[in-house]
Amino acid sequence: MLITKFEQAFYKIQKAHNILFITHQRPDGDAISSTCLMIELAKHLKKQFVAFCSDKLNDNNFSFLPNVENITDNINSNIFKNFDLIIALDCGNLKRTGMAEKLKNKELNQFIIEFDHHPKVDNYSDLEIRLPEASSTTEVLYNLLKINNIKITKNIANCVLTGILTDTSNFLHQNTSEKAINIASEMLMYGARMPQIIKNTLYNKNLPDIKLLSKALDDLTINKKYNFAFSILTLKDIHKANVTDDIYNAITGFLSNLHGVKAILLLREEKNKVRGSLRSVYPGVDVSKLANLLGGGGHAKASGFVMENCGIKKIENKWSIISN
């Protein structure tokens, strides 16, 4: 059944005239590399396409990937109806596409395919290929390539490996499977450059990034009753640091190294909203349950949420989330 889905997806891609690729807001390495991979495939098949992400990429860290320059944050709403195929990548939550209303109200002749490895949140696609056991969406796309006998080039190999490395945190997270390691090894045989990927995605922090990490560590608090650690970054902290969004995953990843706690939470304040990032390496703890209760989602060991129309304030020496 799953093989048939991958074959149906490739058939739709082959028959399409004009394709729209979409990935989620605040894209991570897997989102960007999945999109770059599909652009590479579209170019090979000589398809017209647009690749869209509603947040402008800070492509310094991912400039080594092929086609990253083809991802735009600006799309003319009048041309949406021209796409006969829409492919959503690494984006199970409709809101995070940045064009939820358009996707809900798509034309009858428009077909949506969704490739993802996150737990299901919304039902908006005509063909859903979701593999929660996969390490990354690029691992899901690897199956698309293999099942349909699509040649894996060096460019494609770099995309596949980047998604696996960034979503497993270089094989440290529990989503690192035997299959993920075998695929990564295969991508090296196809010419993927693992040292270059790690250099650009791991060893990429600047002084403001490190200073904000220091601030998060200074304010780190442990709730001994629940064996739970959390830290707060206010809007003032963030404005003072002048950092890019890439640093927040690094901060939560670093905090999750804290020994003896079941989970960690990083709350960061933005204009009229608060974002939460949850991480756990503790057996049996599923942080996505809390994220889902707060309107977010993600994986059992890495999830997030957004609370709108609110801010963070310290009242009587305790942090509180308050409505604006």
Rosetta silent file (secondary structure, phi, psi, omega in degrees, C-alpha in Angstrom):
SEQUENCE: MLITKFEQAFYKIQKAHNILFITHQRPDGDAISSTCLMIELAKHLKKQFVAFCSDKLNDNNFSFLPNVENITDNINSNIFKNFDLIIALDCGNLKRTGMAEKLKNKELNQFIIEFDHHPKVDNYSDLEIRLPEASSTTEVLYNLLKINNIKITKNIANCVLTGILTDTSNFLHQNTSEKAINIASEMLMYGARMPQIIKNTLYNKNLPDIKLLSKALDDLTINKKYNFAFSILTLKDIHKANVTDDIYNAITGFLSNLHGVKAILLLREEKNKVRGSLRSVYPGVDVSKLANLLGGGGHAKASGFVMENCGIKKIENKWSIISN
SCORE:     score description
SCORE:     0.000 S_00000001
   1 L     0.000  -45.350  179.821    0.000    0.000    0.000 S_00000001
   2 H   -65.693  -40.558  177.229    2.789    2.402    0.945 S_00000001
   3 H   -59.490  -41.904  179.347    4.738    1.513   -2.213 S_00000001
   4 H   -60.800  -39.166  178.449    1.617    2.292   -4.240 S_00000001
   5 H   -62.656  -43.958  178.825    1.399    5.724   -2.563 S_00000001
   6 H   -65.159  -37.405  177.620    4.982    6.555   -3.503 S_00000001
   7 H   -67.790  -39.892  177.992    4.332    5.401   -7.063 S_00000001
   8 H   -64.502  -39.676  179.589    1.139    7.482   -7.226 S_00000001
   9 H   -62.412  -45.151 -179.127    3.031   10.519   -5.933 S_00000001
  10 H   -67.748  -35.138  176.527    5.700   10.223   -8.599 S_00000001
  11 H   -61.017  -44.319  178.751    3.063    9.725  -11.282 S_00000001
  12 H   -62.500  -39.852  178.823    1.404   12.978  -10.189 S_00000001
  13 H   -64.549  -43.156 -179.704    4.764   14.757  -10.277 S_00000001
  14 H   -63.630  -37.521 -176.163    5.491   13.463  -13.773 S_00000001
  15 H   -83.879  -15.507 -175.338    2.087   14.551  -15.091 S_00000001
  16 L   -67.994  149.599  176.269    2.083   17.970  -13.407 S_00000001
  17 L  -100.481  -37.684 -175.077    2.587   21.146  -15.439 S_00000001
  18 E  -143.671  116.930 -171.072    3.202   23.659  -12.664 S_00000001
  19 E  -111.994  137.891  172.139    4.244   22.622   -9.129 S_00000001
  20 E  -111.572  121.087  173.813    4.208   24.571   -5.876 S_00000001
  21 E   -98.837  133.286  179.547    6.515   23.313   -3.133 S_00000001
  22 E  -129.967  136.672  169.257    5.724   24.518    0.402 S_00000001
  23 E  -128.004  177.866 -168.597    7.557   23.992    3.663 S_00000001
  24 L   -81.736  159.569  175.101    6.888   25.242    7.163 S_00000001
  25 L   -60.664  154.320 -176.832    7.504   28.611    8.774 S_00000001
  26 L    48.997   60.763 -171.487   10.800   29.010   10.613 S_00000001
  27 L   -67.039  141.416  174.588   12.289   26.207    8.516 S_00000001
  28 L   -98.808 -172.478 -177.118   14.895   23.896    9.962 S_00000001
  29 H   -62.401  -37.446  179.591   17.526   21.904    8.103 S_00000001
  30 H   -67.417  -42.223  179.005   15.143   19.089    7.200 S_00000001
  31 H   -61.587  -46.007 -177.556   12.535   21.496    5.814 S_00000001
  32 H   -69.004  -45.326 -177.665   15.077   23.343    3.683 S_00000001
  33 H   -69.531  -32.462  175.093   16.901   20.264    2.416 S_00000001
  34 H   -62.829  -43.017  179.492   13.604   18.490    1.592 S_00000001
  35 H   -66.255  -43.142  178.648   12.562   21.475   -0.499 S_00000001
  36 H   -61.738  -38.267  178.019   15.949   21.666   -2.213 S_00000001
  37 H   -62.096  -46.124 -177.847   15.718   17.956   -3.024 S_00000001
  38 H   -69.865  -31.039  173.551   12.315   18.328   -4.647 S_00000001
  39 H   -63.838  -42.477  178.425   13.473   21.358   -6.632 S_00000001
  40 H   -59.030  -41.964  178.537   16.351   19.222   -7.927 S_00000001
  41 H   -66.491  -42.637  179.343   13.866   16.556   -9.004 S_00000001
  42 H   -61.728  -40.695  178.094   11.586   19.145  -10.661 S_00000001
  43 H   -64.698  -40.895  178.734   14.530   20.561  -12.619 S_00000001
  44 H   -61.817  -36.937 -179.157   15.532   17.077  -13.728 S_00000001
  45 L   -88.019    1.844  178.848   11.982   16.468  -14.971 S_00000001
  46 L    58.624   46.415  179.584   11.917   19.944  -16.598 S_00000001
  47 L   -98.934  144.715  168.725    8.873   21.056  -14.595 S_00000001
  48 E   -72.981  141.678 -177.459    7.771   24.605  -13.916 S_00000001
  49 E  -157.196  159.759  166.227    7.799   25.214  -10.176 S_00000001
  50 E  -133.473  136.037  176.444    7.794   27.711   -7.339 S_00000001
  51 E  -112.143  124.676 -170.633    9.253   26.862   -3.928 S_00000001
  52 E  -124.697  135.791  167.797    7.730   28.822   -1.059 S_00000001
  53 L  -138.693  126.538 -171.199    8.500   29.393    2.607 S_00000001
  54 L   -69.294  -16.620  174.736    6.644   32.215    4.314 S_00000001
  55 L  -102.800  133.165  179.387    9.704   33.104    6.415 S_00000001
  56 L   -62.405  132.189 -177.275   12.726   34.533    4.658 S_00000001
  57 L   -75.100  138.232  164.373   15.607   32.074    4.826 S_00000001
  58 L   -90.595   85.266 -166.799   18.804   32.882    6.593 S_00000001
  59 L   -83.234    8.303  178.098   20.576   30.890    3.921 S_00000001
  60 L   -59.240  -40.830 -177.916   24.118   31.485    5.182 S_00000001
  61 L   -75.841  -21.478 -175.846   24.049   28.143    6.987 S_00000001
  62 L  -119.367   17.763 -179.130   22.477   26.307    4.049 S_00000001
  63 L   -66.483  -16.762  178.224   24.088   28.056    1.093 S_00000001
  64 L   -74.817  -16.574 -178.505   25.981   24.835    0.373 S_00000001
  65 L   -77.778  143.205  176.333   22.717   23.107   -0.574 S_00000001
  66 L   -68.466  139.498  171.525   21.694   23.042   -4.247 S_00000001
  67 L    76.135    5.191 -178.814   18.716   25.227   -5.174 S_00000001
  68 H   -61.862  -27.322  179.252   18.395   27.053   -1.846 S_00000001
  69 H   -70.654  -13.138  179.278   18.387   30.294   -3.828 S_00000001
  70 H   -87.435   -3.951  179.385   15.165   29.139   -5.523 S_00000001
  71 E   -88.341  123.368 -175.932   13.160   29.207   -2.272 S_00000001
  72 E  -116.115  152.181  174.447   11.158   32.421   -1.982 S_00000001
  73 L  -104.320    8.958 -175.872    9.156   34.033    0.803 S_00000001
  74 L  -132.524  115.576 -179.389    7.151   36.136   -1.644 S_00000001
  75 L  -132.375  132.645  179.252    4.538   34.668   -3.942 S_00000001
  76 L   -69.001  120.108 -176.453    1.918   36.527   -5.950 S_00000001
  77 H   -60.932  -23.380 -178.068   -1.465   35.384   -4.655 S_00000001
  78 H   -71.894  -19.342 -177.214   -2.920   35.691   -8.152 S_00000001
  79 H   -94.224   -3.165 -177.346   -0.790   32.845   -9.492 S_00000001
  80 H   -56.449  -38.692 -177.106   -1.835   30.301   -6.833 S_00000001
  81 H   -67.695  -14.242 -178.017   -4.609   28.994   -9.079 S_00000001
  82 H   -79.065  -13.454 -178.121   -2.029   28.196  -11.780 S_00000001
  83 L   -85.319  122.219  176.796   -0.501   25.344   -9.795 S_00000001
  84 L   -90.301  -15.660  177.233   -2.009   21.966  -10.638 S_00000001
  85 E  -134.595  131.132  177.997    0.156   20.165   -8.055 S_00000001
  86 E  -121.989  126.552 -178.230    1.027   21.380   -4.550 S_00000001
  87 E  -118.880  116.864  178.704    3.596   19.477   -2.489 S_00000001
  88 E   -96.979  131.437 -173.033    3.869   20.174    1.241 S_00000001
  89 E  -121.785  123.939  174.976    7.140   19.138    2.839 S_00000001
  90 L    62.396   32.684 -169.311    7.811   18.517    6.543 S_00000001
  91 L  -142.725   81.423  179.590    4.610   20.364    7.390 S_00000001
  92 L   -79.341  -18.149 -178.284    1.777   18.434    9.025 S_00000001
  93 L   -96.254  116.249 -175.327    0.283   21.556   10.583 S_00000001
  94 H   -57.247  -39.338 -177.845   -1.746   23.556    8.044 S_00000001
  95 H   -59.863  -31.787 -174.120   -1.187   26.849    9.898 S_00000001
  96 H   -80.483   -1.354  175.708    2.573   26.537    9.500 S_00000001
  97 H   -75.638  -23.711 -176.400    2.397   26.577    5.701 S_00000001
  98 L    81.235    1.431  175.809    1.754   30.317    5.721 S_00000001
  99 L  -145.469   49.053 -175.851   -1.074   29.883    3.233 S_00000001
 100 H   -59.550  -44.543 -176.821   -3.676   27.921    5.152 S_00000001
 101 H   -64.319  -40.844 -179.539   -6.702   29.682    3.659 S_00000001
 102 H   -65.950  -38.426  179.088   -5.553   29.160    0.102 S_00000001
 103 H   -69.764  -36.993  177.123   -4.940   25.472    0.695 S_00000001
 104 H   -64.085  -34.858 -174.432   -8.349   25.046    2.352 S_00000001
 105 L  -109.006   33.142 -178.696  -10.036   26.727   -0.609 S_00000001
 106 L   -64.112  159.839  177.707   -7.985   25.226   -3.426 S_00000001
 107 L   -70.604  158.052 -179.080   -9.436   24.653   -6.874 S_00000001
 108 L   -63.347  -29.531 -177.766  -10.905   21.255   -7.729 S_00000001
 109 L   -86.201    2.307  179.238   -8.156   20.627  -10.283 S_00000001
 110 L   -96.280  130.829 -175.525   -5.411   21.232   -7.713 S_00000001
 111 E  -114.369  131.538 -178.959   -3.910   18.138   -6.071 S_00000001
 112 E  -110.646  127.552  172.503   -2.016   18.272   -2.767 S_00000001
 113 E  -112.549  135.869  179.125    0.645   15.734   -1.770 S_00000001
 114 E  -119.174  122.334  173.562    2.066   15.803    1.731 S_00000001
 115 E  -110.183  123.167 -175.850    5.442   14.243    2.638 S_00000001
 116 E  -159.134  164.758  174.307    6.135   14.280    6.361 S_00000001
 117 L  -129.725    5.389  176.597    7.429   12.374    9.371 S_00000001
 118 L   -84.036  158.083  172.482    5.669   14.326   12.148 S_00000001
 119 L   -59.065  147.863 -175.964    2.536   13.056   13.893 S_00000001
 120 L   -67.756  135.418  175.482   -0.595   14.076   12.018 S_00000001
 121 L  -116.648  -54.447 -177.845   -2.178   17.388   12.985 S_00000001
 122 L  -119.345  153.380  177.262   -4.342   18.488   10.054 S_00000001
 123 L  -110.329   91.540 -175.292   -6.026   16.634    7.215 S_00000001
 124 L  -128.997   -1.233 -175.770   -5.547   18.869    4.181 S_00000001
 125 L  -104.128  157.777  174.484   -3.868   16.748    1.492 S_00000001
 126 L   -83.638  -30.326  177.462   -5.251   14.529   -1.248 S_00000001
 127 E  -135.515  112.751 -177.875   -2.332   12.114   -0.881 S_00000001
 128 E  -106.638  122.212  174.550   -0.616   11.862    2.483 S_00000001
 129 E  -118.208   98.682 -173.260    2.687   10.045    2.822 S_00000001
 130 E  -122.822  123.131  178.930    3.570   10.202    6.501 S_00000001
 131 L  -124.062   87.663 -178.181    6.221    8.021    8.134 S_00000001
 132 L   -60.161  -22.726 -179.748    6.461    8.865   11.862 S_00000001
 133 L   -80.345  -11.254 -179.930    9.172    6.233   12.252 S_00000001
 134 L   -74.453  148.956 -179.451   11.430    8.048    9.768 S_00000001
 135 L   -70.119  -27.254 -170.665   14.235   10.217   11.105 S_00000001
 136 L  -162.267  166.866  174.838   13.411   13.082    8.759 S_00000001
 137 H   -70.974  -29.202  176.069   11.332   14.115    5.778 S_00000001
 138 H   -65.678  -29.222  174.094   14.383   13.627    3.563 S_00000001
 139 H   -67.181  -38.112  175.278   14.327    9.982    4.667 S_00000001
 140 H   -60.622  -44.702 -179.383   10.693    9.833    3.510 S_00000001
 141 H   -68.327  -28.482  174.019   11.744   11.332    0.162 S_00000001
 142 H   -56.527  -41.717  178.010   14.568    8.788   -0.084 S_00000001
 143 H   -63.074  -38.885  175.861   11.839    6.144   -0.293 S_00000001
 144 H   -57.990  -44.026 -178.844   10.201    8.096   -3.117 S_00000001
 145 H   -65.804  -48.116 -174.511   13.498    8.036   -5.011 S_00000001
 146 H   -68.838  -44.272 -177.205   14.267    4.354   -4.451 S_00000001
 147 H   -64.757  -32.907 -178.217   10.790    2.977   -5.113 S_00000001
 148 L   -99.890   14.054  176.205   10.553    4.901   -8.391 S_00000001
 149 L    53.972   41.653  178.126   14.138    4.142   -9.495 S_00000001
 150 L   -87.437  131.324 -177.428   15.087    7.820   -9.557 S_00000001
 151 L   -64.254  131.122  177.323   18.824    8.369   -9.877 S_00000001
 152 L   -93.439  110.733  179.431   20.439    9.732   -6.735 S_00000001
 153 L   -90.002  174.394  176.779   22.937   12.406   -7.729 S_00000001
 154 H   -60.571  -40.486  179.036   25.520   14.098   -5.523 S_00000001
 155 H   -61.797  -45.819  179.419   23.167   17.069   -5.101 S_00000001
 156 H   -64.266  -40.831  179.728   20.302   14.844   -3.997 S_00000001
 157 H   -60.314  -41.182  177.596   22.608   12.905   -1.672 S_00000001
 158 H   -62.674  -38.307  177.943   23.665   16.132    0.063 S_00000001
 159 H   -65.715  -48.037 -179.249   19.998   17.037    0.586 S_00000001
 160 H   -59.116  -47.695 -177.165   19.053   13.638    2.008 S_00000001
 161 H   -67.198  -36.687  178.829   22.019   13.572    4.379 S_00000001
 162 H   -61.325  -43.973  178.581   21.464   17.161    5.550 S_00000001
 163 H   -61.993  -43.008 -179.525   17.888   16.366    6.579 S_00000001
 164 H   -66.267  -45.486 -177.668   18.934   13.243    8.466 S_00000001
 165 H   -64.952  -43.669 -176.443   21.852   14.919   10.233 S_00000001
 166 H   -72.286  -36.451 -178.329   19.945   18.022   11.308 S_00000001
 167 H   -81.139  -18.286  174.671   16.821   16.198   12.510 S_00000001
 168 L   -99.906    1.122 -174.486   18.796   13.571   14.459 S_00000001
 169 L    53.187   54.504  179.230   21.267   16.193   15.752 S_00000001
 170 L    58.015   46.296  174.902   24.105   14.261   14.131 S_00000001
 171 L    70.366   22.755  179.370   22.745   10.852   15.215 S_00000001
 172 L   -94.560  -28.389 -175.455   22.314   11.844   18.883 S_00000001
 173 L   -79.860  163.824 -176.738   18.499   11.863   19.120 S_00000001
 174 L   -70.973  -11.338  176.279   16.331    8.817   19.666 S_00000001
 175 L   -80.993    5.328  174.975   14.929    9.067   16.134 S_00000001
 176 L   -76.404  110.355 -178.612   18.310    7.760   14.916 S_00000001
 177 L  -109.296  168.333  175.318   17.457    4.356   13.507 S_00000001
 178 H   -59.443  -39.402  179.974   19.493    1.657   11.831 S_00000001
 179 H   -65.148  -41.392  179.722   17.805    2.596    8.568 S_00000001
 180 H   -60.940  -42.133  179.657   18.715    6.274    8.957 S_00000001
 181 H   -67.029  -39.459  178.482   22.372    5.375    9.515 S_00000001
 182 H   -65.195  -40.661  178.120   22.351    3.011    6.524 S_00000001
 183 H   -65.042  -42.624  178.836   20.805    5.699    4.295 S_00000001
 184 H   -59.315  -43.104  178.163   23.369    8.227    5.509 S_00000001
 185 H   -62.109  -41.674  178.275   26.156    5.797    4.649 S_00000001
 186 H   -62.843  -39.338  179.980   24.648    5.255    1.207 S_00000001
 187 H   -64.815  -32.901  175.369   24.496    9.021    0.624 S_00000001
 188 H   -63.328  -37.380  178.019   28.238    9.237    1.350 S_00000001
 189 H   -66.258  -28.517  178.006   28.804    6.692   -1.418 S_00000001
 190 L   -85.136    0.726  174.209   26.828    8.950   -3.750 S_00000001
 191 L   106.927    5.496  178.056   29.140   11.855   -2.920 S_00000001
 192 L   -62.190  143.443 -174.609   27.443   13.660   -0.029 S_00000001
 193 L  -106.204   87.780 -175.596   29.924   15.786    1.906 S_00000001
 194 H   -60.549  -44.638  178.607   29.319   15.096    5.575 S_00000001
 195 H   -58.000  -39.867  179.818   32.129   17.346    6.921 S_00000001
 196 H   -66.190  -40.973  179.668   30.766   20.302    4.938 S_00000001
 197 H   -62.713  -47.357 -179.189   27.213   19.676    6.188 S_00000001
 198 H   -64.399  -41.308  179.233   28.324   19.474    9.825 S_00000001
 199 H   -58.917  -42.371 -175.645   30.509   22.574    9.471 S_00000001
 200 H   -80.728  -26.462 -174.763   27.600   24.618    8.108 S_00000001
 201 H  -105.153  -18.646 -178.155   24.856   23.317   10.389 S_00000001
 202 L  -113.230  -51.140 -177.670   26.684   22.696   13.679 S_00000001
 203 L   -91.424   63.420 -171.812   29.823   24.834   13.808 S_00000001
 204 L  -133.852   19.283 -175.180   28.008   27.991   12.775 S_00000001
 205 L   -89.874  141.174  177.063   27.482   30.014   15.947 S_00000001
 206 L  -107.588 -179.294 -175.288   28.584   33.637   16.264 S_00000001
 207 H   -61.408  -45.157  176.392   29.240   35.776   19.347 S_00000001
 208 H   -58.925  -36.855  177.149   25.623   37.061   19.752 S_00000001
 209 H   -60.328  -47.741 -177.568   24.395   33.452   19.553 S_00000001
 210 H   -64.672  -37.746  178.902   26.772   32.365   22.313 S_00000001
 211 H   -65.844  -37.482  178.097   25.797   35.340   24.488 S_00000001
 212 H   -69.881  -37.073  173.587   22.099   34.471   24.183 S_00000001
 213 H   -59.479  -42.522  177.698   22.888   30.865   25.096 S_00000001
 214 H   -59.589  -40.496  178.169   24.714   32.211   28.145 S_00000001
 215 H   -63.405  -43.096  178.705   21.603   34.204   29.094 S_00000001
 216 H   -62.840  -37.817  178.777   19.414   31.107   28.786 S_00000001
 217 H   -69.660  -39.428  179.104   21.838   29.172   30.994 S_00000001
 218 H   -59.844  -36.851 -175.222   21.947   31.953   33.600 S_00000001
 219 L   -95.698    7.362 -178.147   18.144   31.856   33.921 S_00000001
 220 L   -65.461  129.102 -177.771   17.837   28.064   33.832 S_00000001
 221 E  -127.095  142.466  177.937   15.556   26.839   36.644 S_00000001
 222 E  -112.883  124.545  173.031   14.743   23.316   37.774 S_00000001
 223 E   -88.173  104.194 -173.592   11.333   22.429   39.158 S_00000001
 224 L   -69.375  -27.978 -179.925   12.299   19.626   41.535 S_00000001
 225 L   -62.459  -42.581 -177.634    8.710   18.527   42.111 S_00000001
 226 L  -105.658    1.341  179.997    8.255   17.600   38.437 S_00000001
 227 L    55.285   50.547 -169.907   11.940   17.119   37.581 S_00000001
 228 E  -132.264  131.717 -179.142   11.478   19.688   34.835 S_00000001
 229 E  -111.123  144.907  178.404   13.883   22.455   33.707 S_00000001
 230 E  -147.395  156.968  175.122   12.948   25.694   31.990 S_00000001
 231 E  -141.866  156.215 -174.708   14.463   28.967   30.860 S_00000001
 232 E  -123.026  134.517  170.237   13.014   32.281   29.701 S_00000001
 233 E  -122.062  114.497 -178.696   14.165   34.670   26.976 S_00000001
 234 L   -82.732  168.156  177.615   12.281   37.961   26.995 S_00000001
 235 H   -58.811  -37.976  178.260   11.750   40.266   24.054 S_00000001
 236 H   -63.335  -43.391  178.145   14.353   42.579   25.578 S_00000001
 237 H   -58.831  -44.440 -175.131   16.902   39.742   25.783 S_00000001
 238 H   -70.465  -43.034  178.060   16.326   38.814   22.153 S_00000001
 239 H   -63.310  -38.862  179.755   16.445   42.374   20.808 S_00000001
 240 H   -65.509  -37.418 -177.199   19.637   43.012   22.729 S_00000001
 241 H   -75.760  -33.983 -179.626   21.268   39.878   21.335 S_00000001
 242 L    55.977   59.554 -177.842   20.252   40.516   17.691 S_00000001
 243 L  -110.509  170.519  175.105   20.379   36.847   16.681 S_00000001
 244 L   -94.388  165.077 -177.572   18.811   34.743   13.940 S_00000001
 245 L   -63.987  -21.546 -176.195   16.121   32.120   14.509 S_00000001
 246 H   -59.220  -27.609 -173.217   18.617   29.305   13.935 S_00000001
 247 H   -69.595  -25.678 -171.992   20.039   29.677   17.437 S_00000001
 248 H   -67.782  -38.047  175.059   16.901   28.604   19.304 S_00000001
 249 H   -62.941  -37.911  178.653   17.091   24.965   18.232 S_00000001
 250 H   -65.173  -39.958  179.698   20.727   24.973   19.291 S_00000001
 251 H   -65.417  -47.571 -179.694   19.834   26.405   22.699 S_00000001
 252 H   -65.032  -36.979  177.313   17.082   23.865   23.374 S_00000001
 253 H   -62.438  -41.103  179.229   19.340   21.093   22.125 S_00000001
 254 H   -67.809  -43.210 -179.724   22.092   22.193   24.508 S_00000001
 255 H   -63.010  -31.221 -178.950   19.703   22.510   27.463 S_00000001
 256 L   -68.564   -9.481  175.446   18.422   18.985   26.828 S_00000001
 257 L   -76.074   -8.531 -176.907   21.899   17.732   27.789 S_00000001
 258 L   -61.633  122.581 -175.957   21.087   18.578   31.413 S_00000001
 259 L   -74.992  137.787  168.735   21.456   15.386   33.421 S_00000001
 260 L    93.257   -7.873  177.837   18.672   14.120   35.655 S_00000001
 261 L  -101.163  152.423 -177.342   15.669   16.105   34.387 S_00000001
 262 L   -81.012  -30.135 -178.462   12.788   14.545   32.500 S_00000001
 263 E  -160.967  161.426  175.361   12.236   17.438   30.086 S_00000001
 264 E  -129.413  152.633  178.445   13.242   21.028   29.352 S_00000001
 265 E  -132.482  128.934  171.166   11.248   24.021   28.158 S_00000001
 266 E  -111.703  117.565  174.523   12.558   27.190   26.522 S_00000001
 267 E  -101.662  129.767  176.047   10.046   30.048   26.429 S_00000001
 268 E  -129.718  135.290 -176.016   10.889   33.007   24.227 S_00000001
 269 E   -89.871  135.116  172.077    8.885   36.176   23.934 S_00000001
 270 E  -125.569  179.713 -179.502    8.072   37.784   20.606 S_00000001
 271 L   -65.329  114.698  177.177    5.815   40.670   19.720 S_00000001
 272 L    63.774   21.338  176.867    2.325   39.720   21.000 S_00000001
 273 E  -158.740  162.336  175.975    3.209   36.035   21.319 S_00000001
 274 E  -129.457  129.820  177.793    5.226   33.496   23.264 S_00000001
 275 E  -105.476  138.520  177.687    6.928   30.509   21.658 S_00000001
 276 E  -120.440  136.834  175.966    7.730   27.357   23.587 S_00000001
 277 E  -121.743  125.420 -177.817   10.233   24.643   22.669 S_00000001
 278 E  -113.267  138.057  177.430   10.124   21.325   24.519 S_00000001
 279 E  -140.108  150.130  174.612   12.817   18.651   24.548 S_00000001
 280 L  -154.475  143.028  170.476   13.352   15.375   26.380 S_00000001
 281 L  -118.715    8.060 -174.915   15.790   12.480   26.252 S_00000001
 282 L   -82.005  130.922  179.830   14.113   10.740   29.187 S_00000001
 283 L   -59.756  135.193  175.414   12.579    7.295   28.448 S_00000001
 284 L    85.598   -5.434  179.754    8.801    7.274   28.460 S_00000001
 285 L   -95.755  127.613 -179.878    8.362   11.051   28.338 S_00000001
 286 L  -118.948   97.460 -176.248    6.348   12.406   25.376 S_00000001
 287 L   -73.061  -14.952  179.377    6.606   16.206   25.266 S_00000001
 288 H   -66.272  -24.899  179.056    4.327   16.391   22.212 S_00000001
 289 H   -64.241  -42.484  176.716    1.338   15.727   24.507 S_00000001
 290 H   -68.484  -41.756  179.013    1.949   19.014   26.324 S_00000001
 291 H   -60.645  -41.710  179.418    2.644   20.814   23.048 S_00000001
 292 H   -64.166  -39.221  178.185   -0.628   19.543   21.582 S_00000001
 293 H   -62.160  -27.656 -178.731   -2.574   20.757   24.629 S_00000001
 294 L   -99.118   15.405  175.209   -1.128   24.214   23.994 S_00000001
 295 L    86.996    9.893  179.835   -2.037   24.208   20.299 S_00000001
 296 L  -110.184 -146.987 -179.615    1.309   23.012   18.975 S_00000001
 297 E   174.659 -168.888  179.798    2.782   19.666   18.089 S_00000001
 298 E   139.081 -148.265 -177.832    5.877   17.780   17.031 S_00000001
 299 L   -99.447  169.568  179.432    7.674   14.630   18.084 S_00000001
 300 L   -61.187  -32.360 -175.868    7.703   12.748   21.365 S_00000001
 301 L  -108.140   -5.593  179.652   11.153   14.104   22.166 S_00000001
 302 E  -152.734  111.314 -176.767   11.050   17.486   20.409 S_00000001
 303 E  -142.579  171.112  179.748    7.945   19.654   20.153 S_00000001
 304 E  -154.348  168.692  178.767    6.825   23.259   20.190 S_00000001
 305 E  -155.293  164.644  176.754    3.862   25.594   20.526 S_00000001
 306 E  -131.276  133.247  175.214    2.878   29.256   20.101 S_00000001
 307 E  -112.716  117.112 -174.682    0.643   31.263   22.435 S_00000001
 308 E   -86.067  157.630  173.946   -0.857   34.321   20.718 S_00000001
 309 L    55.166   45.568  178.803   -1.729   37.747   22.165 S_00000001
 310 E  -151.107  172.701  178.723    0.387   37.369   25.265 S_00000001
 311 E  -147.154 -176.900 -179.266    3.755   38.210   26.777 S_00000001
 312 E  -117.894  134.553 -179.767    6.096   37.247   29.603 S_00000001
 313 E  -145.591  144.156  177.436    6.420   39.199   32.821 S_00000001
 314 E   -93.439  119.665 -178.451    8.083   38.640   36.167 S_00000001
 315 E  -123.760  119.426 -179.370    5.605   39.127   39.024 S_00000001
 316 L    53.322   45.747  176.038    6.747   38.732   42.644 S_00000001
 317 L    66.834   18.303  175.803    9.920   37.019   41.478 S_00000001
 318 E  -128.298  139.067  178.671    7.961   34.462   39.407 S_00000001
 319 E   -76.800  137.782  177.925    7.617   34.337   35.660 S_00000001
 320 E  -136.676  147.050  170.708    4.074   34.540   34.294 S_00000001
 321 E   -94.807  121.581 -174.417    2.520   34.488   30.830 S_00000001
 322 E  -120.083  146.593  177.217    0.048   37.367   30.693 S_00000001
 323 E   -72.785  142.254  177.494   -2.566   38.348   28.116 S_00000001
 324 L   -85.420    0.000    0.000   -1.922   41.531   26.164 S_00000001
